[in-house]
Amino acid sequence: MSASASLAGDEKGATPQPQELVPVQQCKGVNGLDRVVLREVRGCSAEVYLYGGHVTSWKDEHGEELLFVSNKMFLPSNLSMYVKPRIICEPNHLIISCIVFVIAYHLVASITVYQAIFKPPKAIRGGIPICFPQFSNFGNLEQHGFARNRSWTIDTDPPPFPVPTSNRAYVDLILKPTEDDLKIWPHSFEYRLRVALGPGGDLMLTSRIRNTNADGKPFSFTFAYHTYFSISDISEVRVEGLETLDYLDNLQDRARFTEQGDAIVFESELDRIYLGTPSKIAIIDHEKKRTFVVRKGGLPDAVVWNPWDKKAKAMSDFGDDEYKRMVCVEAAAIEKQITLKPGEEWTGKLELSAVPSSYYSGQLDPDRVIQDLAVPEDSIS
């Protein structure tokens, strides 16, 4: 409808009709990459890039971003001389210097872009990268495997889920190995991923990986949902639910220790793999008065990571001070590889909630593991 027609309608007293919510929308994202936007009736949303099967955004009903994706200002070297105005005694020179500074400032501001690189084959820094078929360097493949930098497709005819859902805000993606993938990891598989928004705005990811080898051979893999949470300040955050558990310290050659604190707090770089973890972990942000609740199934381990200042400065796709605004708590299967025989399927499920900080891990219902689909301890079928 044209603007003039709309105004004419208003003049005649016509009541404007509310726009119908579109729960799933396919569109273009950064650098023209294909993405899917999910919307829930209360205003929550999520976006998923087909590149990497990568969730890059999860917003609450107020539009506040709950996931961290790296971004910072790029400053071209030939403009650096202008952003420091030189004080010159003569009034005319001072005015000219200030004008140059203002022009340069606005030019630099206009080219602020994502520091995270949305350009294949580089993985996107932040959101929820999928680490498959290898976590970190637990094997001979590239860091964190290849699923996070491959192009996925929308799965128009996925196998039915064990429990049907009436939720409409979801998308099904599928990844199959390319010829190049088979050269570096000679196993045929089907990886199906469902990303869904629950009625209350919870974000749910379900991975189903099936061995489709025709040669009768099994394969093994490690896995993680490498989730970056957006926080107020790393000094204001604590992680509960991992007390007294054993962990591998990646900063000490994966030596094994036992957690001694009543919660995990951050005062320096931390990179640990907690073993045999519970199905529920809480991330408490005191300044935001908000708690993220991580519920998981089929994923016995949990990675907790913050790079701190020195490592942040060494990463090209990460701002120097951005470590203060993020923490990774990752549902994972690392210590014991998952092994699938031909025809077998593994399921790994993640559900993320954001609740007021009056809740903490001990108060949350221990029987509520995951909405809609509870994944049994034996997640291979």
Long-range contacts (C-beta under 8 A, 24 or more apart in sequence): 23-168, 23-169, 23-197, 24-168, 24-169, 24-170, 24-171, 26-154, 29-56, 29-118, 30-114, 30-118, 31-118, 31-119, 33-118, 36-154, 36-171, 36-195, 38-169, 38-170, 38-171, 38-195, 38-196, 38-197, 39-169, 39-197, 40-169, 40-197, 40-198, 40-199, 40-201, 41-199, 42-200, 42-201, 44-197, 44-201, 45-197, 46-169, 46-195, 46-197, 46-203, 48-171, 48-173, 48-195, 49-118, 49-124, 50-151, 50-152, 50-153, 50-154, 50-173, 51-118, 51-120, 51-124, 51-149, 51-150, 51-151, 51-152, 52-123, 52-124, 52-129, 52-130, 52-147, 52-148, 52-149, 52-150, 52-152, 53-130, 53-147, 53-148, 53-152, 53-173, 53-175, 53-191, 53-193, 54-123, 54-124, 54-127, 54-128, 54-129, 54-130, 54-148, 55-127, 55-128, 55-195, 55-203, 55-205, 56-124, 56-126, 56-127, 57-127, 58-203, 58-352, 60-201, 60-354, 61-201, 65-230, 66-203, 66-229, 66-230, 66-292, 66-352, 66-354, 67-126, 67-127, 67-128, 67-227, 67-228, 67-229, 67-230, 68-126, 68-127, 68-228, 68-229, 68-230, 68-231, 68-322, 68-325, 68-326, 69-114, 69-116, 69-124, 69-125, 69-126, 69-127, 69-228, 70-114, 70-115, 70-116, 70-125, 70-126, 70-317, 70-318, 70-319, 70-322, 71-112, 71-113, 71-114, 71-115, 71-116, 71-319, 72-112, 72-115, 72-319, 72-320, 72-322, 73-108, 73-109, 73-111, 73-112, 74-111, 74-112, 74-113, 74-115, 75-108, 76-108, 76-111, 79-104, 79-107, 79-108, 83-108, 115-317, 115-318, 115-319, 115-322, 116-317, 117-317, 120-149, 120-151, 121-149, 122-149, 122-317, 123-148, 123-149, 124-148, 125-315, 125-317, 125-318, 126-228, 126-326, 127-228, 128-205, 128-225, 128-226, 128-227, 128-228, 129-226, 130-193, 130-207, 130-224, 130-225, 130-226, 131-222, 131-223, 131-224, 131-225, 131-226, 131-330, 131-332, 132-191, 132-207, 132-209, 132-221, 132-223, 133-185, 133-187, 133-189, 133-219, 133-221, 133-222, 133-223, 134-221, 134-222, 135-222, 135-223, 135-224, 135-303, 135-332, 135-334, 136-250, 136-334, 138-222, 138-334, 139-222, 141-184, 141-185, 144-224, 144-226, 145-221, 146-181, 146-184, 146-185, 147-175, 147-191, 148-226, 150-175, 150-178, 150-181, 152-193, 155-192, 158-192, 158-194, 159-192, 159-208, 161-194, 161-206, 161-373, 162-373, 163-372, 163-373, 165-196, 165-372, 167-196, 167-197, 167-198, 167-199, 167-372, 169-196, 169-197, 170-194, 170-195, 170-196, 170-197, 171-195, 171-196, 187-211, 187-213, 187-217, 187-219, 188-212, 188-213, 188-214, 189-213, 189-219, 198-351, 198-371, 198-372, 200-353, 201-354, 202-351, 202-352, 202-353, 202-371, 203-351, 203-352, 204-349, 204-350, 204-351, 204-352, 204-370, 204-371, 204-372, 205-349, 205-350, 205-351, 206-347, 206-348, 206-349, 206-350, 206-373, 207-346, 207-347, 207-348, 207-349, 208-345, 208-346, 208-347, 209-338, 209-340, 209-345, 209-346, 209-348, 210-340, 210-343, 210-344, 210-345, 210-346, 211-340, 211-341, 211-342, 211-343, 211-344, 211-345, 212-342, 213-342, 214-342, 216-342, 217-342, 218-339, 218-340, 218-341, 218-342, 219-339, 219-340, 220-337, 220-338, 220-339, 220-340, 221-337, 221-338, 222-332, 222-333, 222-334, 222-337, 222-338, 223-299, 223-332, 223-333, 223-334, 223-338, 223-348, 224-299, 224-303, 224-330, 224-331, 224-332, 224-333, 224-334, 225-299, 225-330, 225-331, 225-332, 225-348, 225-350, 226-303, 226-328, 226-330, 227-294, 227-328, 227-329, 227-330, 227-331, 227-350, 227-352, 228-326, 228-327, 228-328, 229-283, 229-292, 229-326, 229-327, 229-328, 229-329, 230-325, 230-326, 231-283, 231-285, 231-288, 231-325, 231-326, 231-327, 232-285, 232-286, 232-287, 232-288, 232-325, 233-287, 233-324, 233-325, 234-266, 234-306, 234-323, 234-324, 234-325, 234-326, 234-327, 235-266, 235-267, 235-324, 236-285, 236-286, 236-287, 236-288, 237-265, 237-266, 237-283, 237-284, 237-285, 237-286, 237-327, 238-263, 238-264, 238-265, 238-283, 238-284, 238-286, 239-263, 239-264, 239-281, 239-282, 239-283, 239-284, 239-304, 239-327, 239-329, 240-264, 240-281, 240-282, 240-284, 240-360, 240-361, 240-362, 241-277, 241-278, 241-280, 241-281, 241-282, 241-361, 242-274, 242-277, 242-281, 242-302, 242-304, 245-274, 245-275, 245-276, 245-277, 246-274, 246-275, 246-276, 247-272, 247-273, 247-274, 247-275, 248-272, 248-273, 248-275, 248-335, 264-304, 266-306, 266-327, 268-308, 269-306, 269-307, 269-308, 269-310, 269-311, 270-304, 270-305, 270-306, 270-308, 271-303, 271-304, 271-305, 271-306, 271-307, 272-303, 272-304, 272-305, 273-301, 273-302, 273-303, 273-332, 273-334, 273-335, 274-301, 274-302, 274-303, 274-304, 275-300, 275-301, 275-335, 276-300, 276-301, 277-301, 277-302, 279-369, 279-370, 280-361, 280-364, 280-366, 280-369, 281-329, 281-361, 282-359, 282-360, 282-361, 282-364, 283-327, 283-329, 284-357, 284-360, 285-357, 286-357, 288-357, 289-356, 289-357, 290-354, 290-355, 290-356, 290-357, 291-354, 291-355, 291-356, 291-357, 291-359, 291-360, 292-329, 292-352, 292-353, 292-354, 293-352, 293-353, 293-354, 293-355, 293-359, 293-361, 293-364, 294-329, 294-331, 294-350, 294-351, 294-352, 295-350, 295-351, 295-352, 295-353, 295-368, 295-369, 295-370, 296-331, 296-348, 296-349, 296-350, 296-351, 296-370, 297-347, 297-348, 297-349, 297-369, 297-370, 297-373, 297-374, 297-375, 297-376, 297-379, 298-333, 298-346, 298-347, 298-348, 298-349, 298-375, 298-379, 299-331, 299-332, 299-333, 299-348, 299-349, 299-350, 300-333, 300-335, 300-336, 301-331, 301-332, 301-333, 301-334, 301-335, 302-329, 302-330, 302-331, 302-332, 303-328, 303-329, 303-330, 303-332, 303-334, 304-328, 304-329, 304-330, 305-330, 338-380, 340-380, 344-380, 344-381, 345-380, 345-381, 346-379, 346-380, 347-375, 347-379, 347-380, 347-381, 348-375, 348-379, 349-373, 349-375
